[in-house]
Amino acid sequence: MQNTDLKIFNTLTRTKEVFKPVNPPFVGMYVCGPTVYNHVHLGNCRTFISFDIVYRYLLHLGYKVRYVRNITDVGHLVNEEEMTGEDRIGKMARIEKLEPMEIVQRYTNGFHDVMKQFNALPPSIEPTATGHIVEQINMVQAILDNGYGYVSNGSVYFDTLKYAKNHKEFGRLSGKIMDDLQVETRDLKGQSEKRHPADFAIWMKAQPEHIMRWNSPWSVGFPGWHLECSVMSTRYLGDKFDIHGGGMDLQFPHHENEIAQNIGACGHAPVNYWMHTNMLTVNGTKMSKSLNNSVLPGEMFTGENDVLAKAYDPMVVRFFMLQTHYSSTLDFSDEALQAGEKGFRRLMEGYKTLQSLQHKNGKVEESEDQAVTEECQACYEHMNDDFSTPQALAVLFGLVTRVNTYKDKGGVVSSISKETFDRLNKVFRDFIEDIFGLKEEEGADEEVVDGLMQLIIDIRQSSREKKDWDTSDKIRAVLKELEIQLKDGKDGTSWTKA
Amino acid sequence: MQNTDLKIFNTLTRTKEVFKPVNPPFVGMYVCGPTVYNHVHLGNCRTFISFDIVYRYLLHLGYKVRYVRNITDVGHLVNEEEMTGEDRIGKMARIEKLEPMEIVQRYTNGFHDVMKQFNALPPSIEPTATGHIVEQINMVQAILDNGYGYVSNGSVYFDTLKYAKNHKEFGRLSGKIMDDLQVETRDLKGQSEKRHPADFAIWMKAQPEHIMRWNSPWSVGFPGWHLECSVMSTRYLGDKFDIHGGGMDLQFPHHENEIAQNIGACGHAPVNYWMHTNMLTVNGTKMSKSLNNSVLPGEMFTGENDVLAKAYDPMVVRFFMLQTHYSSTLDFSDEALQAGEKGFRRLMEGYKTLQSLQHKNGKVEESEDQAVTEECQACYEHMNDDFSTPQALAVLFGLVTRVNTYKDKGGVVSSISKETFDRLNKVFRDFIEDIFGLKEEEGADEEVVDGLMQLIIDIRQSSREKKDWDTSDKIRAVLKELEIQLKDGKDGTSWTKA
């Protein structure tokens, strides 16, 4: 298999393109990470899991990938205590005040926990916006030096009109024309300071109520929202790198402005392949607080949300996401998740069954051997086709059916060659472990222990009734060894583990 | 119990002092965290676990603690490729070069994993040195403005002679006098730029081979080693905060210079209580690579190190550390760890046993009731005595003996009052769960499943021999339900779980 077989749908050109890294075997990939002022959103998780698959597949292909995913830890948090003027006592005591970095730490930890539960590989570098203030100031200066920014009342704005005049590609990523580009109205405050409504802040002078603020040549302030990704991506991947990803809601204005900033600072476009993941819905509608259908990842794992009938293991949710291509809308519903759970278990059981099969040289059925070979190959081909996980999964399920047939026929496989049998094993290992990153559900052991203990308690009961003291003595001895205590009560026998 | 009962040994005064926070109920605590250019050292783990206990106990006392532990992610890494001049091709391609932040990320992740295994609570804020370059530049400027620094060839040095003249406490923390203070020779290169050998760099001009570098008013360079902690502690805790901790090897020069920097910048000492943890030895000698007796935390958990006879659960290691006071040397040996393992299990079993006891009103034995009450109280008193975990543990073990006696007498407790019985339960919960942060060993389930399955396989075998089909049918049905498959072979029966 040639690495150059991989095709990626590039949002910039709206075509599937053969993937050619700038400096093979190195690949640089940047993904816009979470804003850590709240719990990570399930939709964000979908994006990060999608790019985890991209990362894993590139690694599988043998690329040396530097995967950078940022943490947005600087926002517009204001000190409400100070604003209301109610707490003057604490003014000298920094420790009594709201500290944004405490919030940042809590939600960063929570985000990492969730990503770990989803078995997503950690990125190579996870830079924070506040960790790159000097570099952001440098880029603002470079944009000013190149004539694409202007200072207004201590803030610095990107001059979109001038940029659009020299760079016709402005709007290309999002498919917007200059008129559309005026709709960015996040920063109402700055409208009067701007020369054009589409201009956006690259450095903001801090209002008195802003807590996070740094010295700069223009004002004590903070970097504009779009700047950090321009800075951190090129800081770690160079000013021309391979893949930039994110949710499709970031295409405009975030990514459009990112491109403008990079070109404004260094004269050329930063990214060769732009990838965008599609949105997530719940029972067919957008997830939103006002619709009361928001589900946090943690709630999904515990089932503590009215939208859900039950808890779903992180691995089930991950598998469920892989059943839909990253570029399509993904709908969460109990029904679909429960079907996903069945599918996940069928796949994992198939893998276990495969590992229990034995190959024996015998009469090879050529047509079957060829079919298995082709199906194995097809899995990789589907991944090469813009990471089509649902199609690769479909083929894997066909192979699960074959595996189950081999088992039903006695577990010894002779109808395919040893080579093909080995390839079949490799495909399952490659896909389940390396590429899809699936593993056994958590807490499985606990359920098993409960089930086995109930069985043993029942056997103990019946052996006592039959006066089969050998068996009940043996049970007592083994349980003692395992430090398990039985307690006979009115409502039957319970057990505890020391 | 009064919070003011807590006494802390203050390195600065070399006495145990009553703990009085600057702004109760708030407490600010800063601990020097790891340098993430390598695996975290077991000695560091001891320090962090010691301060985890301090943190947990302060929380238990009802304080609102902001616990800041930094990550040192800027060091003196040089780009060897560039130095040897062998790789000119890659010069334009940043991605092919050594990226310090990739190393930082890997070891930060590893550090977090280890801390989680040790069940250490995450700090409230975990700031990085590279994330506070602007603030460090600000402090260098403040020190210069106050006349305690000088610029020499693009680097900035702290003027220790001038500082010592105005501030007689220089050397107080480490007990060193000015002559001793000259021994800091880490930075040989800067000797010619210094006015006095004890002077230390607060900003270093970067040599060409240094990769991590930032713009500053003095040079493109990087902050001095000691500066980050002065900056990050006061950034998040205010310029006068309660507790500063670290390993005792940091007393000099790191903490001594930290104090000098803070006083140099803002005119007064930053910290009220300095706490230092003692060192860790292995089989009586210092752990070092040259002695080939280094043990990584991960190796301790897997047993994959020749120094160890077996693996130790993180909870066993944590418990083992608590058996020695943080201010004493702690020696790791297989013998001591195995004793620790027994002790840990005895304590946890005692806790389980206590939970199985029932109280019944009856004749209270006054002397016993009073003894239990006093022993419960003693646990907290020992913690109030500079966090004496070994003494608190000793009392807890006395209580375990009592608990086991209650169990031997039938598990129903009448000889102490309900109030005392409840207090006994509270002490165990407080100490084991909240203060000591101990929990069941990991992987325990797996061993149990193996043991139970072996028992079930044996029962199945004997029931077949006895033609007890009821039992063997029941076993078959339950195992099928649990998706466990048995496989009868020449060497007996094995099992797999789907």
Interface residues (C-beta under 8 A of the other chain):
Chain A: V22 N23 F26 G28 R66 G90 M92 A93 R94 I95 E96 E99 M101 E102 V104 Q105 N109 H112 P122 P123 S124 I125 E126 P127 T128 T130 G131 I133 V134 E135 I137 N138 W214 N215 Y236 L237 G238 F241 R345 M348 E349 K352 T353 S356 A444 D445 E446 E447 V448 V449 G451 L452 M453 Q454 L455 I456 D458 I459 S462 S463 K466 D468 D470 T471 K474 I475 V478 L479 E481 L482 E483 I484 Q485 K487 T496 K497 A498
Chain B: V22 N23 F26 V27 G28 R66 G90 M92 A93 R94 I95 E96 E99 M101 E102 V104 Q105 N109 H112 P122 P123 S124 I125 E126 P127 T128 T130 G131 I133 V134 E135 I137 N138 W214 N215 Y236 L237 G238 F241 R345 M348 E349 K352 T353 S356 A444 D445 E446 E447 V448 V449 G451 L452 M453 Q454 L455 I456 D458 I459 S462 S463 K466 D468 D470 T471 K474 I475 V478 L479 E481 L482 E483 I484 Q485 K487 T496 K497 A498
